Amino acid sequence: MVTLDSSVIVAFLDRKDAHHESIGRVVDEHLGNRIIPTPVIAEIAYFIERDLSQSALVAFAQDIGEGAFTLDCCERDWDRIAGLIAR
C-alpha cells in the first residue's frame, strides 16, 4: 500500500512535469493499493483542470471509479462524483 498526495498524482498525469518519468515508474511498478486521501481530491482536481484539461480531470475521475486508485473513504459515492465532474 502506498499513499499518494496531489504532487505525485499531478506529476504522474502531466507528461511535461520534470518528475513524470520517475514518478510513473514508482506508481506503475507498485503492485499494492494506491491510496488517495479523500481530502486531497479537490486539490488534485484543481491542478489537473488548471494545468492539463477538463478531459484529463474526467479521465482521472474514471480511473478512480475503475479502481486504478483507491480512496481512503467514500468510494461508494464515487460514480456520482465522477458523473458530476463529467457534466
C-alpha positions in Angstrom: 0.0 0.0 0.0 1.2 3.5 -0.9 -0.5 6.8 -0.1 -0.3 9.4 -2.9 -0.5 13.1 -2.5 -1.5 15.7 -5.0 2.0 16.5 -6.3 2.6 12.8 -7.1 -0.7 12.4 -8.9 -0.2 15.6 -11.0 3.4 14.6 -11.9 2.1 11.1 -12.8 -0.5 12.5 -15.2 1.4 15.5 -16.6 4.0 14.3 -19.2 5.6 17.7 -19.2 6.3 17.6 -15.4 10.0 17.2 -14.6 9.3 14.2 -12.4 6.8 12.5 -14.6 9.0 9.6 -15.7 10.4 8.8 -12.2 7.0 9.1 -10.5 5.5 7.0 -13.3 8.0 4.2 -12.7 7.3 4.1 -9.0 3.5 4.2 -9.4 3.4 1.7 -12.3 5.7 -0.7 -10.5 3.9 -0.6 -7.2 1.7 -3.7 -7.1 -0.3 -2.8 -4.0 -3.1 -0.4 -3.4 -2.5 3.1 -4.4 -4.4 5.2 -1.8 -5.5 8.8 -2.4 -6.6 10.6 0.8 -10.1 11.9 0.0 -9.3 15.4 1.4 -6.7 16.0 -1.4 -9.1 15.1 -4.3 -10.2 18.8 -4.6 -6.6 19.9 -4.8 -5.7 17.3 -7.3 -8.8 18.2 -9.4 -7.8 21.9 -9.3 -4.3 21.2 -10.6 -5.4 18.8 -13.2 -8.0 21.2 -14.6 -5.7 24.2 -14.4 -2.6 22.6 -15.8 -3.9 19.8 -18.0 -7.6 19.9 -19.1 -11.2 19.2 -18.2 -10.9 15.9 -20.2 -7.9 14.9 -18.2 -9.9 15.5 -15.0 -12.8 13.4 -16.3 -10.3 10.6 -17.2 -8.8 10.8 -13.7 -12.3 10.5 -12.2 -13.0 7.5 -14.4 -9.7 5.9 -13.3 -10.7 6.2 -9.7 -14.1 4.6 -10.5 -12.4 1.8 -12.3 -10.1 1.0 -9.4 -6.8 2.4 -10.7 -6.6 4.3 -7.4 -8.3 3.7 -4.0 -9.8 6.4 -1.9 -9.4 6.2 1.9 -13.2 6.6 2.2 -16.4 7.5 0.3 -15.8 5.1 -2.6 -19.4 4.1 -2.8 -20.2 7.7 -3.8 -17.5 8.0 -6.5 -19.7 7.1 -9.5 -22.0 10.0 -8.7 -19.0 12.4 -8.1 -17.4 11.3 -11.5 -20.7 11.9 -13.2 -20.9 15.4 -11.8 -17.3 16.2 -12.9 -18.1 15.0 -16.4 -21.2 17.2 -16.6 
